[in-house]
Amino acid sequence: MARECLGCTFVEEIITYVEMTAPGDLVPSGPVDGVALEGIDASSPWIRPLCVEIGAAHGWRSVTRDDDGWAEWLADPRRRFWLVRAGPEVAGFVATRRGEGGDAQITTFGLRPSFIGRGLGGYALTLAVGEAWRLDDAVTRVWLRTSNLDHPAALTNYRRRGFRVYRTEVEPAR
């Protein structure tokens, strides 16, 4: 059910959790010339503006963090960050977090709006999943969460890369 407020539409959020439990689960996308990940550290001036630019269109609550919230998120030593490069241009952003046990989470994955629809997403995700598996030798599962508020092709891309759905939740309209 949707409700409207000053041009905004509020809908139920369907959150889908997906996982891979072995590096061999990855079904790589074909390479895209010039697309690569560039590792950056938490002090990079790119992180916050990219997250806001990418996430604002999809209602990511994380982009509304205050300064203290951003500082805490960036200070987590288990978190790693990458720019998605398309040649010399910054096309997107990836963040991962090494969790408990053998878990590695892709906490942020997205392309800037001007790069969506240009055939980069599958290969960028292939590279991101590879980095998540390489966070350390003890990783036994890579997972992420997506929702119906993300790009309409997001879940399809995750499934094409070999992720399997393991849980779905519904949050009320906000």
QUIDAPE-V728940 format. One record per pair of residues at least 12 apart in sequence whose ideal C-beta (glycine too) atoms are under 8 Angstrom apart, sorted by the first residue. I is the first residue (numbers start at 1). GAP is how many residues later the second one is. Records with the same first field share a line. If there is no record, write none. Layout:
I: GAP / GAP
//
This chain:
1: 172
2: 171
3: 170
10: 163 / 164
11: 137 / 138 / 162
12: 136 / 158 / 159 / 160 / 161
13: 46 / 134 / 135 / 136 / 157 / 158 / 160 / 161
14: 133 / 134 / 154 / 155 / 156
15: 130 / 131 / 132 / 153 / 154 / 155 / 156
16: 129 / 130 / 131 / 139 / 149 / 151 / 152
17: 126 / 127 / 128 / 148 / 149 / 150 / 151 / 152
18: 125 / 126 / 127 / 128 / 137 / 140 / 141 / 145 / 146 / 147 / 148
19: 122 / 123 / 124 / 144 / 145 / 147
20: 109 / 121 / 122 / 123 / 142 / 143 / 144
21: 119 / 120
22: 118
23: 110
25: 137 / 138 / 139
26: 100 / 103 / 104 / 107 / 135 / 136
27: 133 / 134 / 135
28: 95 / 98 / 133
29: 93 / 94 / 96 / 97 / 131 / 132
30: 92 / 93
31: 92
32: 54 / 87 / 88 / 91
34: 51 / 52 / 53
35: 49 / 50 / 51 / 56 / 85 / 88 / 89 / 92
36: 48 / 49 / 91
37: 45 / 46 / 47 / 48 / 57 / 87 / 90 / 91 / 94
38: 44 / 45 / 47
39: 41 / 42 / 43
40: 41 / 42 / 43
41: 40
42: 32 / 33 / 37 / 39
43: 31
44: 37 / 39
46: 37 / 44 / 47
47: 27 / 34 / 46 / 48
48: 22
50: 33 / 40 / 42 / 43 / 62
51: 12 / 42 / 57
53: 59 / 60
54: 38 / 39 / 54 / 56 / 57 / 58 / 59
55: 53 / 55
57: 56
58: 52 / 91 / 92 / 93
59: 90
60: 89
62: 46
76: 21
78: 19 / 20 / 21
79: 16 / 17 / 18 / 28
80: 15 / 16 / 17 / 18 / 51 / 55
81: 12 / 13 / 14
82: 12 / 13 / 45 / 46 / 49
84: 27 / 31 / 36 / 40 / 43
86: 29 / 32 / 34
89: 26
90: 22
91: 20 / 21 / 24 / 29 / 33
92: 17 / 18 / 19 / 20 / 23 / 28 / 32
93: 15 / 16 / 17
94: 12 / 14 / 15 / 30 / 33 / 34 / 37
95: 12 / 13 / 14
96: 32 / 35 / 36 / 39
98: 37 / 38 / 41
101: 39
102: 36 / 37 / 38 / 39
103: 36 / 37 / 38 / 40
104: 28 / 29 / 31 / 35 / 37 / 38 / 39
105: 27 / 37 / 38 / 39
106: 22 / 23 / 26 / 36 / 37 / 38
107: 37
109: 15 / 16 / 19 / 35
110: 41
111: 13
116: 35
121: 30 / 32 / 36
122: 35 / 38 / 39
125: 32 / 33 / 36
126: 35
129: 13 / 32
143: 20 / 23
144: 14 / 19
146: 12
//
